[in-house]
Amino acid sequence: MPERFSLGRQNGARGDESVAVLGLGRFGSAVALELMASDVEVLGVDSSERTVQEMSTKLTHCVRADSTHEDALRQLGIPEFGRAVVGIGTSIESNLLTASLLKTLGVDNVWAKAISSAHGRILEQLGVDHVVYPENDMGRRVAHLVMGCMLDFIQFEHDYAMVKTAPPATMLGKPLSETGVRSGHGVTIVGVKRPGGAFTHCTGETVLRSGDVVIASGPPRAVEKWSELG
């Protein structure tokens, strides 16, 4: 039986500073390593001995186990975790069984990777809190960057996105409140970064200059069209 770990609830409270990542492929490993870089304790679980050996020195704990078996998850103390990520992508069946077990075991917040919209719908029906489409999301993001003049693009919902871009020349040298960017384009300038500086919050009095980089938000098509003005 796998060793039981004590990363989850502490003194009866949810272990909000620890996360279980089940499936350490490219997506799961990337999530786990980013969490570790943010000082979050991570229990990594994978069925591959080779993968577990490779990740064992990089995560708080890493163990080989079959995440589709309830007894294995209980032995690992998974019910003590408040957050878990299902990174399994090679087997939809294993992905769904693992996600279902996590919810059955009472994990409050479960993120699960989906490889198709149908797969995602089933995960939602199982009660998964957050369904992630890494390949689709990255493909959409790159497509937006290729099409326009944006430095970065993030779409949160079908009707809301944020972009990192250079402001159009017509907006330079005057307060944002006088540019008509919101009324004329449906875009809100959230932050600005001066050359060599860090991002700061924008107000109506902020004056943009040549060389600035801004963060703008609004409907995806609106921010796309606005970024093309630069």
C-alpha angles and dihedrals in degrees: 000000000000119000117265115239130204102218097112129071116006118206091347096311128113114270095242091165093059134064133192114219113196113195117030102206120127094296098041093044092049091051093046094049093047090051090050090050087056091054094254117144111240133197108198120201126189137154093226117090090201092054092047091051092050093050099037094092093044102052133056089246131355125186140175111238142135105253092197090070115085094205091056092051092048091049089053091053094243092151086065092062122094094197134037138170125211106208097168110130106155095072123035090194093055090044093053095043092050093048091048092050092050091056092043089053091053103253103165101210121032125178116193133186116235125194097196141017091253090052089049093052091054091050089052090050088053089058098255107166100212125025114197126199102192098173095044093044093050092045091051092047094051091047091056091049092049093050098050147026095266124132091204139359131197123179114198100178134357090271104037134061141156127216136193111215147131113274119247115263090243090067097054124108100018136081115274090239088065097048097074090221094143099041095038101039107017090239130129121206105222104176144358134210120203119212107283092004138096131259116277132185117267127227133182088269095055113118116206121217138194111283094029122132118210139195112223129184136196142093110342096244092045094054090044093054091043093051089052090062089073 
